[in-house]
Amino acid sequence: WSDIKIILITLKVVLLGTGAK
């Protein structure tokens, strides 16, 4: 389950990063 949490966090960071652009 920890891997899934890491993936979700990574996706959030990516979305925030693309949104900032």
C-alpha distance matrix in Angstrom:
0.0 3.8 5.3 5.2 6.5 8.8 10.0 10.8 12.6 14.4 15.5 16.8 18.7 20.1 21.3 22.8 24.4 26.0 27.1 28.8 30.7
3.8 0.0 3.8 5.4 5.1 6.3 8.7 9.9 10.7 12.4 14.3 15.5 16.7 18.4 20.1 21.2 22.5 24.4 25.7 27.0 29.0
5.3 3.8 0.0 3.8 5.4 5.1 6.3 8.7 9.9 10.5 12.4 14.3 15.4 16.5 18.4 20.0 20.9 22.5 24.2 25.7 27.2
5.2 5.4 3.8 0.0 3.8 5.4 5.0 6.2 8.6 9.8 10.5 12.4 14.3 15.2 16.4 18.3 19.8 21.0 22.3 24.2 25.9
6.5 5.1 5.4 3.8 0.0 3.8 5.4 5.1 6.2 8.5 9.9 10.6 12.4 14.2 15.3 16.5 18.2 20.0 20.9 22.5 24.6
8.8 6.3 5.1 5.4 3.8 0.0 3.8 5.5 5.1 6.1 8.6 9.9 10.6 12.2 14.2 15.3 16.3 18.3 19.8 20.9 22.8
10.0 8.7 6.3 5.0 5.4 3.8 0.0 3.8 5.4 5.0 6.1 8.6 9.9 10.4 12.2 14.2 15.1 16.4 18.1 19.8 21.2
10.8 9.9 8.7 6.2 5.1 5.5 3.8 0.0 3.8 5.4 5.1 6.2 8.7 9.9 10.5 12.3 14.1 15.4 16.3 18.2 20.2
12.6 10.7 9.9 8.6 6.2 5.1 5.4 3.8 0.0 3.8 5.4 5.1 6.2 8.6 9.9 10.5 12.2 14.3 15.2 16.4 18.6
14.4 12.4 10.5 9.8 8.5 6.1 5.0 5.4 3.8 0.0 3.8 5.4 5.1 6.2 8.6 9.8 10.4 12.3 14.0 15.2 16.8
15.5 14.3 12.4 10.5 9.9 8.6 6.1 5.1 5.4 3.8 0.0 3.8 5.4 5.0 6.1 8.5 9.7 10.5 12.0 14.0 15.5
16.8 15.5 14.3 12.4 10.6 9.9 8.6 6.2 5.1 5.4 3.8 0.0 3.8 5.4 5.1 6.1 8.4 9.9 10.3 12.1 14.4
18.7 16.7 15.4 14.3 12.4 10.6 9.9 8.7 6.2 5.1 5.4 3.8 0.0 3.8 5.5 5.1 6.0 8.6 9.7 10.4 12.5
20.1 18.4 16.5 15.2 14.2 12.2 10.4 9.9 8.6 6.2 5.0 5.4 3.8 0.0 3.8 5.4 4.9 6.1 8.4 9.8 10.8
21.3 20.1 18.4 16.4 15.3 14.2 12.2 10.5 9.9 8.6 6.1 5.1 5.5 3.8 0.0 3.8 5.4 5.2 5.9 8.5 10.0
22.8 21.2 20.0 18.3 16.5 15.3 14.2 12.3 10.5 9.8 8.5 6.1 5.1 5.4 3.8 0.0 3.8 5.6 5.0 6.1 8.7
24.4 22.5 20.9 19.8 18.2 16.3 15.1 14.1 12.2 10.4 9.7 8.4 6.0 4.9 5.4 3.8 0.0 3.8 5.4 5.2 6.6
26.0 24.4 22.5 21.0 20.0 18.3 16.4 15.4 14.3 12.3 10.5 9.9 8.6 6.1 5.2 5.6 3.8 0.0 3.8 5.4 5.2
27.1 25.7 24.2 22.3 20.9 19.8 18.1 16.3 15.2 14.0 12.0 10.3 9.7 8.4 5.9 5.0 5.4 3.8 0.0 3.8 5.3
28.8 27.0 25.7 24.2 22.5 20.9 19.8 18.2 16.4 15.2 14.0 12.1 10.4 9.8 8.5 6.1 5.2 5.4 3.8 0.0 3.8
30.7 29.0 27.2 25.9 24.6 22.8 21.2 20.2 18.6 16.8 15.5 14.4 12.5 10.8 10.0 8.7 6.6 5.2 5.3 3.8 0.0
